[in-house]
Structure formats: C-alpha cells, structure tokens
C-alpha cells in the first residue's frame, strides 16, 4: 500500500475547517482521481500528502509522513505538479531549469514524448512559455526525480483537446509501468477513461471512495458533478439490453446512422 490516511483534518485561516476526518487508502500502482467542486479540499489533500501543509494520520510507504525522521526520505519519492506550475520555476531559461533538476538527456526524451521540442524552448524563460508548455515542462521536471508517486493538480487545464489527450495517454502509460498517480480534475471524461479509483470530496469530507463513481447518480447530482455523455449513452443502451464497451460505441452509432 502506498498511502494510508486516517482521520485527517485541517484548519485554514480563522480556524475554518478545510478537511474533516478524511479517511482513504491508495494502493501502489493506482491511478486515483480526486473530484469535487472548487474549494472542496482536493488541492489541500495533495499539499498535505506532499508535506507542504501540516497534517496528521498520514502514512506513506508504511511510514508516518509527519515524523521528522521519515519526512525527507518520503518526499524524495514523491513529485507534485502545482495547478499554477510556474510557481515551481526558478531559473531564467528552460535549459538552466532542467539542468538544476536532473538528467538533461532524460528531460529531452520526456519533452519529445509530450510533443515539445527542447531545442526550440531551451533559451526561453520558463515564465514566457505558453500555459500548455509550462505544464509539460513542470511534469517533465517532476519526473526527473524518478518518483514512486506523482501528484497532479489539474494537469490538463489550459491545454487544447489534442494536447490534453496526448498528456493523459502519456500519464496512463506511466501508470501502467507502475507509477502511482493521484490527480485532481474537473473533467469527468478523464475519470471515466483512466481512473482505477476515485474519491469524491465535498466540503472537506470524502463522500465516495470506489472504482465506478458514475453509478452514483444521486451523489454526483448532489455534488454538482456531470456524467460524461458517452457513459450516459452506454447506460441508456444497457437499460435497453444493448451492452457495449466504450470502444464499440462509435461503430454501433455509425451502423445505426448508415
């Protein structure tokens, strides 16, 4: 088991309760999504798992995170990509940013996989890159640590449809190779296509913890979360006795329309 959280609570300014008795476990190799409305506490949990905010009852790799003897060694095996990823940049050029972070050759390989040409951006300031380029650079730098756990706060925000799809496929392949990934998102198609586990966070509490959140229609409506069109279509067909897998939908529709 990678992560075990028990009775985690967190207070913000003016002792406002941000998290309330949060409990969950995430096994090694999971692709886990945190979903919920803005302000529900998703990012706060990520920041606690990274050790950036104080917490309690958090075990990672079988060790108590907030035990001073363990914290640094645990953090070495976790990478975190902020939603505002430019907050993670410090140098004046992309080249310098990568060189202080790890192996340049490996970074170039990762950037190529993310459809980003190192030679075109190496002399630029990381702060002058487009939103999508900044995100790809931040993910590349995060992976140079060879983490066992990767924390991502809405990594596809600001990306166009093609770049978003390419990034998700890239992350999915890393997960299949054994990397544990925990990701926040507001894009339910990402959850439908890639999640092995989903937590729904509402008002600082975990209100769902499971593998198929889209069965919970009443809960999703209460949390103002949408069910993707493809899933609604599959469920509707299943109610009529037509059971299809996701990849079979397009062929089925074409046959019916033609």
TILUMLO-403170 format. One record per atom (N, C-alpha, C): residue in three letters; x, y, z. Coordinates in steps of 0.02 Angstrom, whole numbers, plus 50000, padded with zeros to 5 digits. Atoms other than C-alpha are relative to their C-alpha. Layout:
REM residues N
alaXYZ;...
***
This chain:
REM residues 258
unk500424994050000;unk500005000050000;unk500445006250000;unk499614993850004;unk500695017249952;unk499805005050054;unk500234994449957;unk499605029050055;unk499424997750043;unk500545001449954;unk498515027050208;unk499865006450040;unk500194993949965;unk497575041950280;unk499424998550047;unk500505001449949;unk496575041050441;unk499855006250041;unk500244994449959;unk495545054750523;unk500405006449989;unk499624993950017;unk496465068750432;unk499545006050002;unk500364993749998;unk495845086050474;unk500495005749990;unk499574994250011;unk496495103150428;unk499595006450007;unk500334993549991;unk496035120850480;unk500395005349962;unk499694994450034;unk496375136150373;unk499995006350043;unk500014993749964;unk496325154450419;unk499375000650042;unk500564999049954;unk495205159350565;unk499704993350022;unk500205006749978;unk495135140750610;unk499424997149960;unk500515002850044;unk494005137050462;unk500174992849983;unk499905007050015;unk493805118350439;unk500044998949925;unk499915001450071;unk494525113950268;unk499904992649986;unk500095007250004;unk494625095050294;unk499734997450065;unk500345002549940;unk493565084950414;unk500034992350002;unk499975007349989;unk494055067350469;unk500024996049935;unk499925003350065;unk494645061750297;unk500354993350009;unk499725006749997;unk494985043150277;unk500024997049930;unk499955003850062;unk495625033550125;unk500664996449996;unk499375003350014;unk496955021850062;unk500074999449924;unk499845000450071;unk497795021449892;unk500564994949991;unk499515005350008;unk498715005849838;unk500535001849948;unk499464999150049;unk500345005449741;unk499734998449930;unk500205001150069;unk500025007049554;unk499315002649982;unk500674997250015;unk498315015649568;unk500075006349957;unk500094993450031;unk497775029849454;unk499385002850032;unk500554997749958;unk496705038949581;unk499835007349983;unk500234993250012;unk495665054449544;unk499635002750060;unk500394996249951;unk495055067249671;unk499555004749960;unk500474995550034;unk493485075849608;unk499545003350050;unk500444996249956;unk492315088549682;unk500005007349977;unk500054993050019;unk491805106749668;unk500635003850021;unk499464995549980;unk493085120749677;unk499935001850073;unk500034998449929;unk493525123649859;unk499804994350045;unk500235005749960;unk493035106249916;unk500554997150044;unk499455002549959;unk494775102249984;unk500484995449963;unk499595004750039;unk495575092249842;unk500745002050001;unk499304997650002;unk497145102949825;unk500324999850069;unk499745000249932;unk497345104050013;unk500264993050017;unk499785006849987;unk497455085050023;unk500654998649964;unk499375001050036;unk498785084749887;unk500585003350035;unk499464996249967;unk499805097949978;unk500214996750066;unk499835003649938;unk499705088050140;unk500394993649983;unk499655006250020;unk500235071950051;unk500725001549980;unk499334998050019;unk501745081349985;unk500405002750059;unk499664997449941;unk502135087850159;unk500075007550000;unk499964992750005;unk501875106050110;unk499565003450053;unk500434997649946;unk500495108350240;unk500024995050057;unk500005004749943;unk500425100950415;unk499394995449998;unk500555004749998;unk499345085750443;unk500094994950054;unk499995005349950;unk499015070350546;unk499744993649969;unk500285006350023;unk498675051950519;unk500164998249929;unk499825001550070;unk499595050650353;unk500604995349999;unk499455004750010;unk500645035350315;unk500134999149926;unk499805001150070;unk501605033850151;unk500594995250000;unk499495005450001;unk502645018450109;unk500074996850069;unk499995003349935;unk502175011850281;unk500325004150056;unk499684995749950;unk502965026750373;unk499575006250011;unk500374993949982;unk502165041450464;unk500335006049968;unk499724994450038;unk502405056550350;unk500265005550045;unk499824994149960;unk502475069450488;unk500444998350060;unk499455001649955;unk503765060250590;unk500645002949968;unk499424996450028;unk505335070950567;unk500524995249970;unk499515004850024;unk506395055350541;unk499834997449930;unk500245003050063;unk505345049950392;unk499885005049944;unk500284995350048;unk504775065750306;unk500435001149938;unk499574998550057;unk506275069650197;unk500074994049953;unk499915005950042;unk506525051750136;unk499364998549961;unk500635001150035;unk504675050450092;unk499935005149943;unk500084994750051;unk504675067149999;unk500454998849939;unk499555001450056;unk506135061349892;unk499684995549948;unk500335004850045;unk504985048249816;unk499335002349974;unk500634997150023;unk503525059949779;unk500145006349960;unk499974993850038;unk503355073249645;unk499315003149997;unk500644996450000;unk502005086549643;unk500025005549947;unk500064994750050;unk501475097449496;unk499405004450019;unk500514995249979;unk500515112849553;unk499535001749941;unk500444997350053;unk499005119449458;unk500325006249970;unk499624994350025;unk499975135749444;unk500734997949996;unk499355003450003;unk501525126649385;unk500595004949996;unk499444995350004;unk502555142449357;unk500295001550069;unk499754999149932;unk502715143249547;unk500584995250015;unk499475004949991;unk503925128649528;unk500635001749961;unk499434998150040;unk505115137749411;unk500425005350037;unk499564995549965;unk506645147149474;unk500545003249955;unk499454997850041;unk507885149349332;unk499785004649943;unk500154995250052;unk508005161849188;unk499874996849932;unk500125003550063;unk507975148849047;unk499774992950014;unk500225007049995;unk507205131849016;unk500604995550009;unk499405004249996;unk508945124648993;unk500274999950072;unk499744999749931;unk509525130649165;unk499514996550048;unk500515003149957;unk507885124849244;unk500074992550000;unk499925007350005;unk508135107249180;unk500654997750030;unk499345002249977;unk509985106349221;unk500044999850076;unk499985000349926;unk509685110249406;unk499524994650026;unk500515004849978;unk508285097349410;unk500194992849988;unk499835006950012;unk509105081849338;unk500334998949933;unk499665002350061;unk509685072549183;unk499715003449938;unk500234996450059;unk509575083449027;unk499774995249945;unk500185004850053;unk509535068448909;unk499304997150013;unk500655002849983;unk508065060849001;unk499455005349991;unk500494994650007;unk507175077749004;unk499815000949927;unk500134999150071;unk507345079448815;unk499554994349975;unk500415005750020;unk506605061948793;unk499285000950022;unk500684999049974;unk505105066048903;unk499655005649962;unk500294994550037;unk504815082748816;unk499794997949930;unk500185002650066;unk504835073848647;unk499364995950003;unk500605004149991;unk503525061648711;unk499385004450010;unk500554995249988;unk502485076848760;unk499945005049942;unk500044995850061;unk502705084448585;unk500265007150011;unk499694993549986;unk503815098548648;unk500744999449981;unk499325000250026;unk505465102148557;unk500475003950046;unk499544996849953;unk506845105748682;unk500415005549967;unk499584995050034;unk507925115048555;unk499635006549987;unk500394993950013;unk506515127248521;unk499875004150062;unk500194996449939;unk506215131748702;unk500585000950049;unk499475000149949;unk507895129348790;unk500265006950019;unk499754993349985;unk508395147648776;unk499485004850026;unk500544995749977;unk506705154448829;unk499954999850076;unk500175000049929;unk506195159549003;unk499414995250011;unk500575004449987;unk505055146149077;unk499365003950014;unk500584995949984;unk503905160349129;unk499675002949937;unk500264997350063;unk503675165648947;unk499694994749956;unk500315005350039;unk503075148748885;unk499255000650003;unk500735000249998;unk501255145848843;unk499784995850059;unk500265003849942;unk500145138348977;unk500124992649992;unk499905007150013;unk500235121148897;unk500734998050004;unk499275001449998;unk502135122048876;unk500265000150072;unk499804999849930;unk502355127049058;unk499814993550036;unk500255006049966;unk501315112249114;unk500414993849980;unk499595005750023;unk502295099949006;unk500705000350029;unk499344999349970;unk503935106949070;unk499994998150074;unk500055001649928;unk503355105649251;unk499944992550011;unk500075007249994;unk502835087549226;unk500664996549984;unk499355002850018;unk504495083649142;unk500485000450059;unk499554998949943;unk505465091049288;unk499794995550059;unk500245004349946;unk504365081549412;unk500224992849990;unk499825006950015;unk504765065149325;unk500754998750004;unk499275000949996;unk506645068149331;unk500214997350068;unk499865002749933;unk506565063349516;unk499914992450002;unk500185007050000;unk506015045849465;unk499554998450060;unk500425000949941;unk504585047049591;unk499624993349998;unk500445005849995;unk503585032349654;unk499275002149999;unk500674997149999;unk502065043649675;unk500035006849965;unk500054993650035;unk501565058049560;unk499345003350017;unk500594996249982;unk500335071149623;unk499905005549948;unk500144995250054;unk499495081849489;unk499365003950016;unk500584995749986;unk498335096549519;unk499755002949933;unk500314998150064;unk497255098249362;unk500525000949944;unk499454999350048;unk498685094649240;unk499795001849929;unk500214998550069;unk497645096749081;unk499685006949993;unk500294993350005;unk496995114049124;unk500435004349954;unk499644995750046;unk497465126348987;unk500254996649938;unk499785003650060;unk497825112748859;unk499424999449951;unk500525001250050;unk496885110948695;unk499834992650000;unk500245006949999;unk495955094748660;unk500524994949982;unk499505004850022;unk497365086248567;unk500564999350051;unk499465000249951;unk498715090948693;unk499784996650064;unk500275003249940;unk497595085648836;unk499974992549992;unk500055007250013;unk497275068648757;unk500694996850000;unk499325002750003;unk499135066148723;unk500304999550070;unk499735000149932;unk499585070648902;unk499694994350040;unk500335005349962;unk498285058848975;unk500244993149979;unk499745006450023;unk498895044548866;unk500714998950026;unk499325000449974;unk500685048348920;unk499994998050074;unk500055001549929;unk500185048049104;unk499744992950011;unk500285006849995;unk499175032149080;unk500544994749989;unk499455004750012;unk500695023349008;unk500484999750059;unk499585000049940;unk501745028849157;unk499684996050056;unk500365003749948;unk500405021949272;unk500044992549986;unk499975007150017;unk500405005349178;unk500704997250014;unk499325002149984;unk502285004749208;unk500134999750075;unk499945000749927;unk501965005549396;unk499995006350040;unk500014993749963;unk501915024049440;unk499315001250031;unk500634998249966;unk500585028349569;unk499865007349985;unk500184993250018;unk499665043949510;unk499375002150038;unk500594997049968;unk498465054949608;unk499885006749967;unk500134994250043;unk497625068349505;unk499335003250018;unk500644996549995;unk496305081649533;unk499785002049931;unk500264997950065;unk495165086049389;unk499285002250006;unk500704998450008;unk493525093949339;unk499734996949935;unk500195003050065;unk493495084149175;unk499814992750012;unk500235006649982;unk492435068849203;unk500194994649950;unk499785004950049;unk492985060549041;unk500674996950020;unk499365002649976;unk494725058849117;unk499894994650052;unk500165004949949;unk493985049749265;unk499724993649968;unk500325005750033;unk492925038449154;unk500524995749964;unk499545003650043;unk494385033649042;unk500624997250036;unk499365001849971;unk495835032049164;unk499994998050074;unk499995001249927;unk495325030449347;unk499974992650017;unk500075006549968;unk495655014449442;unk499665000850068;unk500314998449935;unk494985023049597;unk499815007449999;unk500234993049998;unk494005039049629;unk499785001850070;unk500264997249938;unk493725049649784;unk499615006349982;unk500394993950007;unk492335062549785;unk500065003950066;unk499914995749941;unk492715076949904;unk499455005349999;unk500514994849994;unk491295088049965;unk500065003250068;unk499954996149938;unk491505101750094;unk500514997050049;unk499465002549958;unk493125094050157;unk499934992950024;unk500105006949979;unk492465076350176;unk499994995449939;unk500045005150053;unk492655060550071;unk499294997050003;unk500695002550001;unk490875056150020;unk499934994049953;unk499995006050042;unk491345042549894;unk500714997749992;unk499345003150009;unk492815030649881;unk499884993349966;unk500145006250036;unk492715017349746;unk500265000249929;unk499735000950068;unk493035011749568;unk499545002749946;unk500464997950053;unk491455016749472;unk499525005350026;unk500394994549970;unk490835033649532;unk499385001649959;unk500554997950043;unk489665035749383;unk499374995850009;unk500605003649980;unk488475022849455;unk499615004050052;unk500304996349944;unk488125035249596;unk499685006549975;unk500304994250033;unk486965046949501;unk499735005250050;unk500284995349950;unk486115054449655;unk500575003850033;unk499434996849969;unk487785057949738;unk500325005149953;unk499694995550048;unk488515065749581;unk499585006349991;unk500444994250007;unk487005077049563;unk500055004550061;unk499934996049938;unk487165082449745;unk500655003850002;unk499334996850001;unk489005086449716;unk500115004249938;unk499974996050062;unk488625095349551;unk500554997649953;unk499515003050046;unk489695083449450;unk499624996549944;unk500345002650058;unk489215078249275;unk500214992849985;unk499835006650027;unk489145060849200;unk500165001149926;unk499814998950071;unk490065060549031;unk499464997249953;unk500505002050048;unk488955059148878;unk500074992749980;unk499905006950022;unk489745042748824;unk499764995050052;unk500235004449946;unk489385034848994;unk499245000050004;unk500734999749999;unk487585041048991;unk499714996049942;unk500235003750058;unk487405033748817;unk500054992550013;unk499905007149985;unk488135016848871;unk499484997550050;unk500495002049950;unk486995016349023;unk499304999649971;unk500665000150032;unk485475020748918;unk499914994049955;unk500035005950043;unk485865007048792;unk499944993650041;unk500025005949958;unk486164994548932;unk499304998850028;unk500685000749975;unk484434998149001;unk499534996949948;unk500405003050054;unk483764992648831;unk500274993349978;unk499735006650015;unk484774976748834;unk500575000049951;unk499434999550047;unk486174983048722;unk500625001750040;unk499404999149958;unk487814980648815;unk500615000849956;unk499414998450040;unk489304988948734;unk500575002350044;unk499414997049969;unk491074993548785;unk500125006849967;unk499894993250025;unk491685011348760;unk500245000349929;unk499714999850068;unk492685007548604;unk499524997549947;unk500495002650048;unk491154999448524;unk499455004949983;unk500554995250009;unk490025014748535;unk500005003149930;unk499974996650065;unk490645023548378;unk499774995449943;unk500215004850051;unk490445007948270;unk499254998850002;unk500725001149992;unk488705005048340;unk499605005849972;unk500364994150024;unk488145022948304;unk500045000749925;unk499924999650073;unk488855022648128;unk499554995049965;unk500435005150029;unk487925006548090;unk499275002250002;unk500704997949994;unk486295013948153;unk499855006049955;unk500124993950041;unk486525030448060;unk500054998549926;unk499905001450072;unk487065022547895;unk499544994649979;
***
